[in-house]
Amino acid sequence: MRVTFSSLLCGLTAVATTSDLLLGPAHAAGVKSDEVFKEWSVHVTGKKKKRICYLHGEPKKSSGKYKRRGATYLQVTHRVADRARNEVSITAGYSYKKGSEVTVKIDGKNFSMFTDGGTAWARDAAGDKALVAAMRAGKTMIVSGTSGRGTLTSDRYSLSGFTAAHKAITRACGNK
C-alpha cells in the first residue's frame, strides 16, 4: 500500500477535526477541561451557549485564631449564556460577619468586596474587571475578612500562573 503525503495530511486533518468535535470547544481552543497553570487550575464545563469556564486557586498561607475552617478559594468565572465574564468570588470556609466587607490587597493596592454568607463578591462588573487586571499584573494577593464569630482571617495567594489561567478560560469560553 502506497501512502502519499497528501493522503496522510487529509487523514490527520480528519482525525484532528473529529477530536475537536468530540472533545468540545475547550479542546479546540487548546484548553483541557482540567489544566493547571502553576498555582491556578482551569475548569470548563458545558457546551456551546451553556459553557462555563472558571479558574480556581487556593491560598498558600492562611492565618487567624479559628478552631475549624472549611475550604478556602478564589474563583474567576466566565458564563457564556449570561454573557458574564471575570466574575470574582472568594469563598472563606466560614460565614462572614453580616454586613462586613472583605479587603483584597494586591501588591499594595486595596480593593473592597461585599459579603453574603460565606462568599465575597465585587460590587459590580467594573470592580470584577479591576480585580482581574490587578491579579494579572500582580505577584501576591492578601484577602482579609471577619467571620460571624468575629475572628479575623488573612489568606495569602500567589498569583503565579494567574495570567495564563485567565487567558485559558477566556479562550475556552470564546471571549476576547
MARBA-3410 file (N, C-alpha, C, O; in Angstrom, 1 decimal):
176
0.8,-1.2,0.0,0.0,0.0,0.0,0.9,1.2,0.0,1.8,1.3,0.8 ~ 0.6,2.1,-0.9,1.4,3.3,-1.0,0.6,4.5,-0.4,-0.5,4.7,-0.8 ~ 1.3,5.2,0.5,0.6,6.4,1.1,1.4,7.6,0.7,2.6,7.8,0.8 ~ 0.6,8.5,0.1,1.2,9.8,-0.3,1.1,10.8,0.8,0.3,10.7,1.8 ~ 1.9,11.8,0.8,1.9,12.9,1.8,0.5,13.5,1.9,0.0,13.8,2.9
-0.1,13.8,0.7,-1.4,14.5,0.7,-2.5,13.6,1.4,-3.4,14.1,2.1 ~ -2.5,12.3,1.1,-3.5,11.4,1.8,-3.2,11.3,3.3,-4.2,11.2,4.0 ~ -2.0,11.3,3.7,-1.6,11.3,5.1,-2.1,12.6,5.8,-2.7,12.5,6.8 ~ -1.9,13.7,5.1,-2.3,15.0,5.6,-3.8,15.1,5.7,-4.3,15.6,6.7 ~ -4.5,14.6,4.8,-6.0,14.5,4.8,-6.5,13.7,6.0,-7.4,14.1,6.7
-5.9,12.6,6.2,-6.2,11.7,7.3,-6.0,12.3,8.6,-6.8,12.2,9.5 ~ -4.9,13.0,8.8,-4.6,13.7,10.1,-5.5,14.8,10.3,-5.9,15.1,11.5 ~ -5.9,15.5,9.3,-6.8,16.6,9.4,-8.2,16.1,9.8,-8.8,16.7,10.7 ~ -8.6,15.0,9.3,-9.9,14.4,9.7,-9.9,14.0,11.1,-10.9,14.2,11.8 ~ -8.8,13.4,11.6,-8.7,13.0,13.0,-8.7,14.2,13.9,-9.4,14.2,14.9
-8.0,15.2,13.6,-8.0,16.4,14.4,-9.3,17.1,14.5,-9.8,17.5,15.5 ~ -10.0,17.2,13.3,-11.3,17.8,13.3,-12.3,16.9,14.1,-13.1,17.5,14.9 ~ -12.3,15.6,14.0,-13.2,14.7,14.7,-12.9,14.9,16.2,-13.9,14.9,17.0 ~ -11.7,14.9,16.6,-11.4,15.1,18.1,-11.9,16.4,18.6,-12.3,16.4,19.7 ~ -11.8,17.5,17.8,-12.3,18.7,18.2,-13.8,18.7,18.4,-14.3,19.3,19.4
-14.5,18.0,17.5,-15.9,17.9,17.6,-16.3,17.0,18.8,-17.3,17.4,19.5 ~ -15.6,16.0,19.0,-16.0,15.1,20.1,-15.6,15.6,21.5,-16.3,15.5,22.5 ~ -14.5,16.3,21.6,-14.0,16.8,22.8,-14.5,18.2,23.2,-14.3,18.6,24.3 ~ -15.0,18.9,22.3,-15.6,20.2,22.6,-14.8,21.4,22.3,-13.6,21.2,21.9 ~ -15.4,22.5,22.5,-14.7,23.8,22.2,-13.5,24.1,23.0,-12.5,24.7,22.5
-13.4,23.6,24.3,-12.2,23.9,25.1,-11.0,23.2,24.4,-9.9,23.8,24.4 ~ -11.2,21.9,24.0,-10.1,21.2,23.3,-9.8,21.9,22.0,-8.6,22.1,21.7 ~ -10.7,22.3,21.3,-10.5,23.0,20.0,-9.7,24.3,20.2,-8.9,24.7,19.4 ~ -9.9,25.0,21.4,-9.2,26.2,21.7,-7.9,25.9,22.3,-7.2,26.9,22.7 ~ -7.5,24.7,22.5,-6.2,24.3,23.1,-6.2,24.3,24.6,-5.2,24.3,25.2
-7.4,24.2,25.2,-7.5,24.2,26.7,-8.1,22.9,27.1,-9.2,22.5,26.6 ~ -7.5,22.2,28.0,-8.1,21.0,28.6,-9.0,21.4,29.7,-8.9,22.4,30.3 ~ -10.0,20.5,29.9,-11.0,20.8,30.9,-10.4,21.0,32.3,-11.0,21.8,33.1 ~ -9.4,20.3,32.6,-8.7,20.5,33.9,-7.2,20.6,33.7,-6.5,19.7,33.6 ~ -6.8,21.9,33.6,-5.5,22.2,33.3,-4.9,23.1,34.4,-5.7,23.9,35.0
-3.7,22.9,34.8,-3.1,23.7,35.9,-2.0,24.6,35.3,-1.1,24.2,34.5 ~ -2.0,25.8,35.8,-1.0,26.9,35.5,-0.4,27.3,36.8,-0.9,28.2,37.4 ~ 0.6,26.7,37.2,1.3,27.0,38.5,0.4,26.9,39.6,0.0,25.7,40.0 ~ -0.1,28.0,40.2,-0.9,27.9,41.4,-2.4,27.9,41.1,-3.3,27.9,42.0 ~ -2.8,28.0,39.8,-4.2,28.1,39.4,-4.6,27.0,38.5,-3.9,26.6,37.6
-5.8,26.5,38.7,-6.4,25.5,37.8,-7.5,26.0,37.0,-8.2,26.9,37.4 ~ -7.7,25.4,35.8,-8.7,25.9,34.9,-9.7,24.7,34.7,-9.4,23.6,34.6 ~ -11.0,25.1,34.7,-12.1,24.1,34.5,-13.1,24.6,33.5,-13.5,25.8,33.5 ~ -13.5,23.7,32.6,-14.5,24.1,31.6,-15.6,23.0,31.7,-15.4,21.8,31.7 ~ -16.9,23.5,31.7,-18.0,22.6,31.7,-19.1,23.1,30.8,-19.2,24.3,30.5
-19.9,22.2,30.3,-21.0,22.6,29.4,-20.5,22.7,28.0,-19.3,22.7,27.7 ~ -21.5,22.9,27.1,-21.2,23.0,25.7,-21.9,24.3,25.1,-22.9,24.7,25.6 ~ -21.3,24.8,24.1,-21.7,26.0,23.4,-22.2,27.1,24.3,-21.4,27.6,25.1 ~ -23.5,27.4,24.2,-24.0,28.6,25.0,-24.2,28.3,26.5,-24.4,29.2,27.3 ~ -24.1,27.0,26.9,-24.2,26.7,28.3,-22.8,26.5,28.9,-22.7,26.0,30.0
-21.8,26.8,28.2,-20.4,26.6,28.7,-20.1,27.6,29.8,-20.5,28.8,29.8 ~ -19.4,27.1,30.8,-18.9,27.8,31.9,-17.4,27.5,32.1,-17.0,26.4,32.1 ~ -16.6,28.6,32.2,-15.2,28.4,32.3,-14.8,29.2,33.5,-15.1,30.3,33.7 ~ -14.0,28.5,34.4,-13.5,29.2,35.6,-12.1,28.8,35.9,-11.7,27.7,35.6 ~ -11.4,29.7,36.6,-10.2,29.4,37.2,-10.3,29.4,38.7,-11.2,30.0,39.3
-9.5,28.6,39.4,-9.6,28.4,40.8,-8.2,28.3,41.4,-7.3,27.7,40.9 ~ -8.1,29.0,42.6,-6.8,29.0,43.3,-7.1,29.0,44.8,-8.1,29.5,45.3 ~ -6.2,28.4,45.5,-6.3,28.3,47.0,-5.1,29.1,47.6,-4.1,29.2,47.0 ~ -5.3,29.6,48.8,-4.3,30.3,49.5,-3.0,29.5,49.8,-3.1,28.3,50.0 ~ -1.9,30.1,49.7,-0.6,29.4,50.0,-0.4,29.4,51.5,0.2,28.5,52.1
-1.0,30.4,52.2,-0.9,30.5,53.7,-2.2,31.2,54.2,-2.7,32.1,53.6 ~ -2.7,30.6,55.3,-3.9,31.2,56.0,-3.5,31.4,57.4,-2.9,30.6,58.0 ~ -4.1,32.5,58.0,-3.8,32.8,59.4,-5.1,33.3,60.0,-6.0,33.9,59.4 ~ -5.2,33.1,61.3,-6.3,33.6,62.1,-6.5,32.6,63.3,-6.1,31.5,63.2 ~ -7.2,33.1,64.3,-7.4,32.2,65.5,-8.8,31.5,65.4,-9.7,31.8,66.1
-8.9,30.6,64.5,-10.1,29.8,64.3,-9.8,28.4,64.7,-8.7,27.9,64.5 ~ -10.9,27.8,65.1,-10.8,26.3,65.5,-11.0,25.4,64.3,-10.3,24.4,64.2 ~ -11.9,25.9,63.4,-12.2,25.0,62.3,-12.6,25.9,61.1,-13.2,27.0,61.3 ~ -12.2,25.5,60.0,-12.5,26.2,58.8,-12.6,25.3,57.6,-11.8,24.4,57.4 ~ -13.6,25.6,56.7,-13.8,24.8,55.5,-12.9,25.2,54.4,-11.9,26.0,54.6
-13.2,24.8,53.2,-12.4,25.1,52.0,-12.4,26.6,51.7,-13.4,27.2,51.8 ~ -11.2,27.1,51.4,-11.0,28.5,51.1,-10.4,28.6,49.7,-9.4,27.9,49.4 ~ -11.0,29.4,48.9,-10.5,29.5,47.5,-11.1,30.8,46.8,-12.1,31.4,47.3 ~ -10.4,31.1,45.7,-10.9,32.2,44.9,-11.2,31.7,43.5,-10.5,30.8,43.0 ~ -12.3,32.2,42.9,-12.6,31.8,41.5,-12.9,33.0,40.7,-13.3,34.0,41.1
-12.5,32.9,39.4,-12.9,33.9,38.4,-13.7,33.1,37.3,-13.2,32.1,36.8 ~ -14.9,33.5,37.0,-15.8,32.7,36.2,-16.3,33.5,34.9,-16.6,34.7,35.0 ~ -16.3,32.8,33.8,-17.0,33.3,32.6,-18.2,32.4,32.3,-18.0,31.2,32.4 ~ -19.4,33.0,32.1,-20.5,32.2,31.8,-21.1,32.7,30.4,-21.6,33.8,30.3 ~ -21.0,31.8,29.4,-21.4,32.2,28.1,-22.9,32.6,28.0,-23.2,33.6,27.4
-23.8,31.8,28.6,-25.2,32.1,28.5,-25.6,33.4,29.0,-26.5,34.1,28.5 ~ -24.9,33.8,30.1,-25.3,35.1,30.7,-24.4,36.3,30.2,-24.6,37.4,30.6 ~ -23.5,35.9,29.3,-22.5,36.9,28.8,-21.7,37.6,30.0,-21.3,38.7,30.0 ~ -21.6,36.8,31.0,-20.8,37.2,32.2,-19.4,36.8,32.1,-19.1,35.7,31.7 ~ -18.5,37.7,32.4,-17.1,37.4,32.4,-16.4,38.1,33.5,-16.8,39.2,34.0
-15.3,37.5,34.0,-14.5,38.0,35.0,-15.2,38.1,36.4,-14.9,39.0,37.2 ~ -16.2,37.3,36.7,-16.8,37.3,38.0,-15.9,36.7,39.0,-15.6,35.6,39.0 ~ -15.5,37.6,40.0,-14.6,37.2,41.0,-15.4,36.8,42.3,-16.3,37.6,42.7 ~ -15.1,35.7,42.8,-15.8,35.3,44.1,-14.7,34.6,45.0,-13.8,33.9,44.5 ~ -14.8,34.9,46.3,-13.9,34.4,47.3,-14.8,33.6,48.3,-15.7,34.2,48.9
-14.5,32.3,48.5,-15.1,31.5,49.5,-14.2,31.4,50.7,-13.1,31.0,50.6 ~ -14.8,31.8,51.8,-14.0,31.9,53.1,-13.7,30.6,53.8,-12.8,30.5,54.6 ~ -14.6,29.7,53.7,-14.6,28.5,54.5,-15.3,28.7,55.9,-15.2,27.8,56.8 ~ -16.0,29.8,56.0,-16.9,30.1,57.1,-17.9,31.1,56.7,-17.7,31.7,55.6 ~ -18.9,31.5,57.5,-19.8,32.6,57.1,-19.2,33.9,57.6,-18.7,34.0,58.8
-19.1,34.8,56.7,-18.6,36.2,57.1,-19.6,36.8,58.1,-20.8,36.5,58.1 ~ -19.0,37.8,58.8,-19.8,38.6,59.7,-20.8,39.4,58.9,-20.5,40.0,57.8 ~ -22.1,39.4,59.3,-23.2,40.1,58.5,-22.8,41.5,58.3,-22.5,42.2,59.3 ~ -22.9,42.0,57.1,-22.6,43.4,56.7,-21.2,43.7,56.6,-20.8,44.9,56.4 ~ -20.3,42.7,56.8,-18.8,43.0,56.8,-18.4,43.1,55.3,-19.0,42.6,54.4
-17.2,43.6,55.2,-16.5,43.7,53.8,-15.2,42.9,53.9,-14.6,42.8,55.0 ~ -14.8,42.4,52.8,-13.5,41.8,52.7,-12.5,42.7,52.0,-12.9,43.4,51.0 ~ -11.3,42.8,52.5,-10.3,43.6,51.9,-9.4,42.7,51.1,-8.9,41.7,51.6 ~ -9.1,43.1,49.9,-8.2,42.4,49.0,-7.0,43.3,48.7,-7.2,44.4,48.2 ~ -5.8,42.9,49.0,-4.6,43.7,48.7,-3.8,43.0,47.7,-3.3,41.9,48.0
-3.5,43.6,46.6,-2.7,43.0,45.5,-1.5,44.0,45.3,-1.7,45.1,44.8 ~ -0.4,43.5,45.7,0.9,44.3,45.6,0.7,45.7,46.0,1.1,46.6,45.4 ~ 0.1,45.9,47.2,-0.1,47.2,47.8,-1.3,48.0,47.4,-1.6,49.0,48.0 ~ -2.1,47.5,46.4,-3.3,48.1,46.0,-4.5,47.5,46.7,-4.7,46.2,46.6 ~ -5.4,48.3,47.3,-6.5,47.7,48.1,-7.8,47.7,47.3,-8.1,48.7,46.5
-8.6,46.7,47.5,-10.0,46.5,46.9,-10.9,46.1,48.0,-10.5,45.4,49.0 ~ -12.2,46.4,47.9,-13.2,46.1,48.9,-14.2,45.2,48.2,-14.7,45.5,47.1 ~ -14.7,44.2,48.9,-15.7,43.3,48.3,-16.8,43.1,49.4,-16.5,43.1,50.6 ~ -18.1,43.0,49.0,-19.2,42.8,49.9,-19.3,41.3,50.2,-18.8,40.5,49.4 ~ -19.9,40.9,51.3,-20.1,39.5,51.7,-21.5,39.1,51.7,-22.4,39.9,52.0
-21.7,37.9,51.5,-23.1,37.2,51.6,-22.8,35.8,52.0,-22.4,35.0,51.2 ~ -23.2,35.5,53.2,-22.9,34.1,53.7,-21.4,33.9,53.8,-20.7,34.6,54.5 ~ -20.9,32.9,53.1,-19.5,32.5,53.1,-18.8,33.0,51.9,-17.6,32.5,51.7 ~ -19.4,33.9,51.1,-18.7,34.3,49.9,-18.6,35.8,49.8,-19.5,36.5,50.2 ~ -17.5,36.3,49.2,-17.3,37.7,49.0,-17.4,37.9,47.5,-16.9,37.1,46.7
-17.9,39.1,47.1,-18.1,39.4,45.7,-17.7,40.9,45.4,-17.8,41.7,46.3 ~ -17.3,41.2,44.2,-17.1,42.6,43.8,-18.5,43.2,43.7,-19.4,42.5,43.4 ~ -18.6,44.5,43.9,-19.9,45.2,43.8,-20.5,45.2,42.4,-21.7,45.2,42.3 ~ -19.7,45.2,41.4,-20.2,45.3,40.0,-19.1,44.8,39.1,-18.0,44.4,39.4 ~ -19.5,44.8,37.8,-18.6,44.3,36.7,-17.3,45.1,36.7,-16.3,44.6,36.4
-17.4,46.4,36.9,-16.2,47.3,36.9,-15.2,46.8,38.0,-14.0,46.8,37.8 ~ -15.8,46.5,39.2,-15.0,46.0,40.3,-14.3,44.7,39.9,-13.1,44.5,40.2 ~ -15.1,43.8,39.3,-14.5,42.5,38.8,-13.4,42.7,37.9,-12.3,42.1,38.0 ~ -13.6,43.6,36.9,-12.6,43.9,35.9,-11.3,44.5,36.5,-10.2,44.1,36.1 ~ -11.5,45.4,37.5,-10.3,46.0,38.1,-9.5,44.9,38.9,-8.3,44.9,38.9
-10.2,44.1,39.6,-9.6,43.0,40.4,-8.8,42.0,39.5,-7.7,41.7,39.8 ~ -9.4,41.6,38.4,-8.8,40.7,37.5,-7.5,41.4,36.9,-6.5,40.7,36.7 ~ -7.6,42.6,36.5,-6.5,43.3,35.9,-5.3,43.4,36.9,-4.2,43.2,36.6 ~ -5.7,43.7,38.2,-4.6,43.7,39.2,-4.0,42.3,39.5,-2.8,42.2,39.7 ~ -4.9,41.3,39.4,-4.4,39.9,39.6,-3.4,39.5,38.5,-2.4,38.8,38.7
-3.8,39.9,37.3,-3.0,39.6,36.1,-1.6,40.2,36.2,-0.6,39.7,35.8 ~ -1.6,41.5,36.8,-0.3,42.2,36.9,0.5,41.9,38.2,1.7,42.2,38.2 ~ -0.2,41.3,39.1,0.4,41.2,40.5,1.2,39.9,40.7,1.2,39.0,39.9 ~ 1.8,39.9,41.9,2.6,38.7,42.3,1.9,38.1,43.5,1.9,36.8,43.6 ~ 1.4,38.9,44.5,0.8,38.3,45.7,-0.5,39.0,46.0,-0.7,40.2,45.8
-1.4,38.3,46.5,-2.7,38.8,46.9,-3.0,38.4,48.4,-2.9,37.2,48.7 ~ -3.5,39.3,49.2,-3.9,39.0,50.6,-5.3,39.3,50.7,-5.8,40.5,50.5 ~ -6.1,38.4,51.2,-7.5,38.5,51.4,-7.8,38.5,52.9,-7.4,37.6,53.6 ~ -8.4,39.6,53.5,-8.7,39.7,54.9,-10.2,39.8,55.1,-10.9,40.6,54.4 ~ -10.7,39.0,56.0,-12.1,39.0,56.3,-12.4,38.7,57.8,-11.5,38.4,58.6
-13.7,38.9,58.2,-14.1,38.6,59.6,-15.2,37.6,59.6,-16.2,37.8,58.9 ~ -15.1,36.6,60.4,-16.1,35.6,60.5,-17.3,36.1,61.3,-17.2,37.1,62.0 ~ -18.4,35.3,61.2,-19.6,35.7,62.0,-19.3,35.7,63.5,-20.1,36.3,64.3 ~ -18.3,35.0,64.0,-17.9,35.0,65.4,-16.9,36.1,65.7,-16.5,36.2,66.9 ~ -16.5,36.9,64.7,-15.6,38.0,65.0,-14.1,37.6,64.8,-13.3,38.5,65.1
-13.9,36.5,64.3,-12.5,36.0,64.0,-11.9,36.7,62.8,-12.5,36.6,61.7 ~ -10.8,37.3,62.9,-10.1,37.9,61.7,-9.3,36.9,61.0,-8.6,36.1,61.7 ~ -9.4,36.8,59.7,-8.6,35.9,59.0,-7.8,36.6,57.9,-8.2,37.6,57.4 ~ -6.7,36.0,57.5,-5.9,36.5,56.4,-5.4,35.4,55.5,-4.9,34.4,56.1 ~ -5.7,35.4,54.2,-5.2,34.4,53.3,-4.3,35.0,52.2,-4.7,36.0,51.6
-3.2,34.4,52.1,-2.2,34.9,51.1,-2.2,33.9,49.9,-2.0,32.7,50.0 ~ -2.4,34.5,48.7,-2.4,33.8,47.5,-1.2,34.2,46.6,-0.9,35.3,46.6 ~ -0.6,33.2,46.0,0.4,33.5,44.9,-0.4,33.7,43.6,-1.3,33.0,43.3 ~ 0.0,34.7,42.9,-0.6,35.0,41.6,0.2,34.4,40.4,-0.1,34.7,39.3 ~ 1.1,33.6,40.8,1.9,32.9,39.8,1.1,31.9,38.9,0.4,31.0,39.5
1.0,32.2,37.6,0.2,31.4,36.7,-1.2,31.9,36.5,-2.0,31.4,35.7 ~ -1.6,33.0,37.3,-2.9,33.5,37.1,-3.2,34.0,35.7,-4.2,33.7,35.1 ~ -2.3,34.8,35.1,-2.5,35.3,33.8,-2.7,34.2,32.8,-3.6,34.3,31.9 ~ -1.9,33.2,32.8,-2.0,32.1,31.9,-3.3,31.4,32.0,-4.0,31.0,31.1 ~ -3.8,31.2,33.3,-5.0,30.5,33.6,-6.2,31.4,33.1,-7.2,30.9,32.5
-6.1,32.7,33.3,-7.1,33.6,32.8,-7.2,33.6,31.3,-8.3,33.6,30.7 ~ -6.1,33.6,30.6,-6.1,33.6,29.2,-6.8,32.3,28.7,-7.5,32.3,27.7 ~ -6.5,31.2,29.4,-7.1,29.9,29.0,-8.6,29.9,29.2,-9.3,29.4,28.3 ~ -9.1,30.4,30.3,-10.6,30.4,30.4,-11.3,31.4,29.4,-12.4,31.1,28.9 ~ -10.6,32.5,29.1,-11.1,33.4,28.1,-11.1,32.8,26.7,-12.1,32.9,26.0
-10.1,32.1,26.4,-10.0,31.4,25.1,-11.1,30.3,25.0,-11.8,30.1,24.0 ~ -11.2,29.5,26.1,-12.2,28.4,26.1,-13.6,28.8,26.1,-14.4,28.1,25.5 ~ -13.9,30.0,26.6,-15.3,30.5,26.5,-15.5,31.4,25.4,-16.6,32.1,25.3 ~ -14.6,31.5,24.5,-14.8,32.3,23.3,-14.8,33.8,23.5,-15.3,34.6,22.7 ~ -14.2,34.3,24.6,-14.2,35.7,24.9,-12.8,36.2,24.4,-11.9,35.5,24.2
-12.8,37.5,24.1,-11.5,38.1,23.7,-10.9,38.9,24.8,-9.8,39.4,24.6
END
